[in-house]
Amino acid sequence: MVALAAADPGDPQGRAWLAEALAPEYRASVRFVEARIAHASSLVARMPRLLDAMRAGLIEYYPASRVLDVTAPLSDEQALLVDSQLTEKLSSAAETTWQPHNLVRIVGRLVEKIDPGGRVERARKSEADRKVVVEHGDHAQSELILSTRSEVISACYARVDAMARQLRKKGESRTLEQLRTDIAVDLLLGNDPGAQVPQAAAMVYLHMPVDTALSISETGVELDGYGPIPGAIGREIMTNPKSVLRKVLCDPGTGDPVDLGRSRYRPTTTLREAIRVRDRECTIPWCRRPARHCDTDHIQEWARDHGPTSLANLAARCRRHHRMKNTPGWTTRHDPTHGTTTVTTPLGRTHTGRRTSVLSPKTPTNPHPSDRRGAGDCGRPGTVAHRG
């Protein structure tokens, strides 16, 4: 990655497209590649001695990345000063000094010493970068990471902790950690805090075969934006009184949707929802953004090529990749029938992705055409649960 730092276009848009082109090469997320490009550029231009320490095996990438994040608000000249003074300190320091926490503390003090007048500006910039991020984990569990001012986070935690301790005093059997989590989720969802284990109140999609819904099977359940979850967890979500069920008929041979049961009058809404159910994610091979958060894009341009607004000419594409489609150097071809997308990047590399079926396709016991069932006789219709 350091070798590519010299090719870093520098401007945010150019860096974004470079990251898009490199993401499938590194088999990593675009956000991860963007961070690596930015860090590599900083090491080469702003902290060359830190880079030398990495090459010598004195420091790993993670603690070095923490140093780069702390020094990011500094000018190039100030960062070079920190780089020089840091390496002098570390050359005679004990091994434990290289541990990430200790290293960040040392760098923070150097930053305050070299740029004492920039403390407020750095704090304001960090505040402007506040965000909420979802990190999906294992065993149907995920994390919601909220980044904002320290005193706000401290106040939030203090309130949640106090409410959790009150419930514990009243004989609540859940642990404090469980109570703090449940109360925080309830507050976000607008439920009575801590009254019971929280239930989702926002819309998500849950794909479930009918035999799993009936407890005949335990497989085939997918939570949109996350992936496979246990059948029992899927049934808990499905039987929530706030869930809304929609029938989705699937072709047993392909597993793809062929019809969406209507509960709304407007066909444009139904069509848009059918695209989201069919594609499930952005159709770019390395993008995992759920289709419900994507644009509904015309494959054959509506204005230029008079492409129809139909199921056969629409695809889910996140806003970033919707804009990328017509960027010079990028070529995108999508086949909605078979769910295949081919992307050629400005690097000249071609990547092909295929849509995963809503259900696992059934293998017919007798492949003779006369014995095959039509798409309308699906055998295993899927149910989609909308939480809302």
LOLUMDREN-750482 format. One line per field, with one value per residue (C-alpha): residue number from 1; x, y, z; residue in three letters. Coordinates in steps of 0.02 Angstrom, whole numbers, plus 50000, padded with zeros to 5 digits. Layout:
N
num [NUM_...]
x [X_...]
y [Y_...]
z [Z_...]
residuo [Ala_...]
***
This chain:
388
num [1_2_3_4_5_6_7_8_9_10_11_12_13_14_15_16_17_18_19_20_21_22_23_24_25_26_27_28_29_30_31_32_33_34_35_36_37_38_39_40_41_42_43_44_45_46_47_48_49_50_51_52_53_54_55_56_57_58_59_60_61_62_63_64_65_66_67_68_69_70_71_72_73_74_75_76_77_78_79_80_81_82_83_84_85_86_87_88_89_90_91_92_93_94_95_96_97_98_99_100_101_102_103_104_105_106_107_108_109_110_111_112_113_114_115_116_117_118_119_120_121_122_123_124_125_126_127_128_129_130_131_132_133_134_135_136_137_138_139_140_141_142_143_144_145_146_147_148_149_150_151_152_153_154_155_156_157_158_159_160_161_162_163_164_165_166_167_168_169_170_171_172_173_174_175_176_177_178_179_180_181_182_183_184_185_186_187_188_189_190_191_192_193_194_195_196_197_198_199_200_201_202_203_204_205_206_207_208_209_210_211_212_213_214_215_216_217_218_219_220_221_222_223_224_225_226_227_228_229_230_231_232_233_234_235_236_237_238_239_240_241_242_243_244_245_246_247_248_249_250_251_252_253_254_255_256_257_258_259_260_261_262_263_264_265_266_267_268_269_270_271_272_273_274_275_276_277_278_279_280_281_282_283_284_285_286_287_288_289_290_291_292_293_294_295_296_297_298_299_300_301_302_303_304_305_306_307_308_309_310_311_312_313_314_315_316_317_318_319_320_321_322_323_324_325_326_327_328_329_330_331_332_333_334_335_336_337_338_339_340_341_342_343_344_345_346_347_348_349_350_351_352_353_354_355_356_357_358_359_360_361_362_363_364_365_366_367_368_369_370_371_372_373_374_375_376_377_378_379_380_381_382_383_384_385_386_387_388]
x [50000_50145_50204_50034_50046_50140_49992_49868_49770_49755_49583_49441_49346_49502_49549_49372_49379_49554_49489_49341_49461_49575_49441_49406_49594_49626_49462_49421_49289_49306_49311_49458_49553_49521_49594_49746_49777_49764_49882_50006_50008_50035_50178_50267_50241_50220_50297_50440_50531_50378_50374_50557_50513_50376_50496_50620_50486_50480_50297_50146_50017_49881_49978_50053_49877_49827_49975_49922_49744_49803_49918_49793_49735_49914_49997_50132_50269_50196_50175_50358_50407_50303_50381_50557_50526_50428_50567_50693_50585_50554_50736_50782_50613_50559_50469_50302_50306_50265_50099_49955_49883_50052_50103_49945_49967_50147_50094_49949_50067_50184_50038_49986_50165_50195_50023_49949_49840_49754_49668_49499_49506_49549_49405_49285_49341_49319_49146_49100_49150_49028_48939_48845_48917_48849_48976_48905_48978_48951_48805_48670_48746_48803_48871_48805_48951_48907_49048_49021_49085_49155_49045_48889_48939_48981_48811_48722_48814_48779_48592_48583_48687_48579_48419_48496_48546_48371_48296_48423_48371_48191_48238_48272_48360_48456_48639_48691_48774_48615_48507_48618_48609_48421_48385_48494_48405_48234_48276_48328_48173_48054_48000_47974_48156_48203_48026_48072_48199_48192_48100_48146_48030_48117_48095_48209_48187_48189_48194_48124_48066_47891_47953_48069_47927_47827_47974_47992_48167_48298_48388_48373_48340_48429_48423_48441_48609_48677_48667_48612_48532_48463_48287_48229_48288_48199_48037_48052_48065_47923_47804_47834_47663_47739_47798_47711_47718_47726_47716_47854_47832_47997_48043_48097_48225_48318_48265_48229_48068_47938_47797_47770_47604_47526_47472_47484_47392_47529_47623_47781_47798_47769_47894_48026_47998_48009_48180_48239_48177_48254_48425_48441_48604_48687_48723_48908_49002_49100_48964_48858_48742_48563_48450_48325_48457_48498_48436_48326_48434_48385_48504_48459_48457_48283_48323_48461_48411_48224_48242_48078_48036_48011_48072_48182_48267_48291_48425_48473_48629_48691_48710_48900_48898_48750_48862_49011_48920_48950_49122_49259_49360_49221_49114_48966_48852_48707_48591_48438_48367_48517_48576_48752_48852_49018_49125_49286_49388_49507_49648_49588_49531_49361_49258_49096_48970_48811_48656_48621_48449_48317_48296_48413_48362_48284_48362_48221_48215_48165_48249_48134_48052_47878_47900_47960_47842_47808_47868_47695_47694_47839_47824_47922_47863_47969_47900_47974_47950_47949_47981_47888]
y [50000_50118_50092_50155_50311_50401_50368_50436_50571_50674_50748_50661_50610_50538_50445_50374_50303_50234_50146_50077_50005_49929_49858_49701_49676_49675_49583_49715_49849_50017_50105_49994_50028_50216_50216_50117_50237_50388_50308_50257_50435_50506_50387_50432_50620_50663_50528_50441_50394_50304_50212_50163_50095_49989_49922_49879_49780_49896_49940_49854_49934_49953_50062_50158_50191_50260_50380_50436_50467_50576_50679_50692_50871_50938_51024_50929_51030_50996_50811_50799_50877_50750_50612_50671_50692_50531_50424_50507_50464_50286_50247_50243_50192_50028_49900_49933_50111_50041_49972_50066_50151_50214_50266_50367_50455_50505_50566_50664_50757_50795_50861_50976_51036_51071_51147_51208_51337_51208_51112_51196_51181_50995_50968_51061_50958_50795_50852_50887_50707_50630_50477_50317_50157_49979_49838_49665_49525_49339_49237_49360_49500_49673_49833_50011_50130_50310_50437_50612_50730_50645_50734_50687_50503_50508_50584_50453_50311_50384_50393_50216_50149_50235_50165_49991_49997_50054_49902_49787_49853_49810_49628_49624_49460_49527_49574_49756_49737_49662_49797_49940_49869_49839_50010_50099_50006_50044_50229_50231_50137_50241_50095_50091_50080_49913_49845_49690_49627_49758_49722_49808_49947_50000_49916_49772_49627_49447_49311_49145_48985_48932_48765_48858_48974_48817_48744_48600_48660_48770_48833_48966_49120_49280_49450_49588_49677_49545_49370_49198_49188_49037_48983_49003_49185_49216_49147_49259_49409_49347_49320_49493_49579_49730_49629_49644_49492_49498_49344_49326_49188_49110_49000_48835_48806_48970_49031_49204_49302_49296_49390_49503_49497_49671_49763_49937_50015_50116_50006_50114_50076_49890_49890_49975_49851_49705_49768_49776_49601_49529_49613_49623_49722_49848_49753_49804_49641_49707_49817_49752_49901_49836_49869_49961_50097_50102_50198_50110_50133_50117_49995_50066_50254_50326_50500_50457_50283_50287_50138_50078_50087_49900_49755_49699_49870_49918_49871_49919_50028_50129_50316_50304_50168_50248_50399_50290_50205_50349_50400_50393_50232_50129_50006_49919_49788_49711_49568_49578_49412_49309_49432_49452_49614_49641_49792_49846_49969_50105_49983_49871_49732_49651_49585_49486_49458_49356_49389_49259_49184_49225_49036_48892_48825_48652_48514_48424_48234_48211_48337_48301_48465_48390_48352_48524_48639_48812_48968_48999_48833_48873_48743_48851_49031_49146_49265_49436_49515_49705_49769_49931]
z [50000_50036_49857_49799_49906_49768_49652_49778_49686_49846_49811_49903_49745_49662_49822_49834_49657_49687_49842_49741_49611_49744_49859_49756_49729_49918_49953_50083_50111_50026_50195_50248_50086_50099_50274_50216_50071_50187_50314_50180_50110_50285_50321_50160_50164_50349_50460_50368_50529_50593_50426_50452_50625_50546_50415_50554_50644_50795_50777_50700_50587_50719_50843_50696_50630_50801_50792_50618_50677_50822_50709_50565_50609_50607_50461_50366_50452_50625_50587_50535_50702_50797_50692_50735_50922_50935_50862_50979_51129_51074_51031_51216_51290_51364_51257_51342_51276_51103_51163_51076_51231_51291_51117_51087_51255_51210_51037_51112_51226_51081_50979_51122_51142_50956_50921_51087_51000_50891_51031_51008_50819_50832_50952_50836_50687_50782_50836_50656_50614_50740_50672_50706_50633_50628_50645_50612_50717_50742_50811_50752_50857_50799_50875_50860_50884_50922_50912_50981_51117_51272_51398_51297_51293_51478_51517_51409_51495_51668_51632_51562_51707_51838_51759_51753_51937_51986_51900_51983_52154_52112_52087_51898_51853_51704_51733_51735_51564_51492_51572_51511_51334_51337_51411_51281_51140_51214_51226_51043_50987_51093_51203_51391_51450_51525_51536_51435_51311_51171_51009_50846_50789_50628_50459_50414_50292_50349_50216_50278_50190_50240_50309_50428_50478_50523_50624_50500_50456_50541_50386_50251_50360_50310_50395_50266_50284_50403_50330_50394_50567_50662_50618_50799_50803_50637_50707_50860_50744_50633_50779_50852_50857_50769_50619_50450_50338_50149_50039_49909_49780_49725_49578_49656_49518_49543_49714_49642_49675_49537_49623_49772_49863_49864_50019_49942_49797_49712_49585_49594_49779_49747_49604_49710_49849_49728_49671_49852_49889_49731_49737_49928_49915_49799_49638_49632_49674_49823_49899_50042_50068_50093_49944_50055_50075_49888_49737_49610_49456_49273_49187_49017_49050_49061_48991_48867_48805_48844_48960_49035_49220_49240_49344_49198_49185_49367_49492_49669_49672_49820_49793_49782_49648_49559_49530_49487_49344_49221_49287_49152_49161_49239_49140_49222_49146_49241_49194_49310_49249_49303_49436_49366_49370_49281_49326_49239_49342_49281_49327_49185_49302_49279_49424_49411_49549_49556_49659_49793_49784_49915_49940_49901_49730_49732_49627_49537_49562_49381_49264_49118_49060_49068_49254_49305_49399_49334_49421_49489_49585_49700_49835_49959_49956_50061_50191_50213_50383_50392_50566_50591]
residuo [Met_Val_Ala_Leu_Ala_Ala_Ala_Asp_Pro_Gly_Asp_Pro_Gln_Gly_Arg_Ala_Trp_Leu_Ala_Glu_Ala_Leu_Ala_Pro_Glu_Tyr_Arg_Ala_Ser_Val_Arg_Phe_Val_Glu_Ala_Arg_Ile_Ala_His_Ala_Ser_Ser_Leu_Val_Ala_Arg_Met_Pro_Arg_Leu_Leu_Asp_Ala_Met_Arg_Ala_Gly_Leu_Ile_Glu_Tyr_Tyr_Pro_Ala_Ser_Arg_Val_Leu_Asp_Val_Thr_Ala_Pro_Leu_Ser_Asp_Glu_Gln_Ala_Leu_Leu_Val_Asp_Ser_Gln_Leu_Thr_Glu_Lys_Leu_Ser_Ser_Ala_Ala_Glu_Thr_Thr_Trp_Gln_Pro_His_Asn_Leu_Val_Arg_Ile_Val_Gly_Arg_Leu_Val_Glu_Lys_Ile_Asp_Pro_Gly_Gly_Arg_Val_Glu_Arg_Ala_Arg_Lys_Ser_Glu_Ala_Asp_Arg_Lys_Val_Val_Val_Glu_His_Gly_Asp_His_Ala_Gln_Ser_Glu_Leu_Ile_Leu_Ser_Thr_Arg_Ser_Glu_Val_Ile_Ser_Ala_Cys_Tyr_Ala_Arg_Val_Asp_Ala_Met_Ala_Arg_Gln_Leu_Arg_Lys_Lys_Gly_Glu_Ser_Arg_Thr_Leu_Glu_Gln_Leu_Arg_Thr_Asp_Ile_Ala_Val_Asp_Leu_Leu_Leu_Gly_Asn_Asp_Pro_Gly_Ala_Gln_Val_Pro_Gln_Ala_Ala_Ala_Met_Val_Tyr_Leu_His_Met_Pro_Val_Asp_Thr_Ala_Leu_Ser_Ile_Ser_Glu_Thr_Gly_Val_Glu_Leu_Asp_Gly_Tyr_Gly_Pro_Ile_Pro_Gly_Ala_Ile_Gly_Arg_Glu_Ile_Met_Thr_Asn_Pro_Lys_Ser_Val_Leu_Arg_Lys_Val_Leu_Cys_Asp_Pro_Gly_Thr_Gly_Asp_Pro_Val_Asp_Leu_Gly_Arg_Ser_Arg_Tyr_Arg_Pro_Thr_Thr_Thr_Leu_Arg_Glu_Ala_Ile_Arg_Val_Arg_Asp_Arg_Glu_Cys_Thr_Ile_Pro_Trp_Cys_Arg_Arg_Pro_Ala_Arg_His_Cys_Asp_Thr_Asp_His_Ile_Gln_Glu_Trp_Ala_Arg_Asp_His_Gly_Pro_Thr_Ser_Leu_Ala_Asn_Leu_Ala_Ala_Arg_Cys_Arg_Arg_His_His_Arg_Met_Lys_Asn_Thr_Pro_Gly_Trp_Thr_Thr_Arg_His_Asp_Pro_Thr_His_Gly_Thr_Thr_Thr_Val_Thr_Thr_Pro_Leu_Gly_Arg_Thr_His_Thr_Gly_Arg_Arg_Thr_Ser_Val_Leu_Ser_Pro_Lys_Thr_Pro_Thr_Asn_Pro_His_Pro_Ser_Asp_Arg_Arg_Gly_Ala_Gly_Asp_Cys_Gly_Arg_Pro_Gly_Thr_Val_Ala_His_Arg_Gly]
***
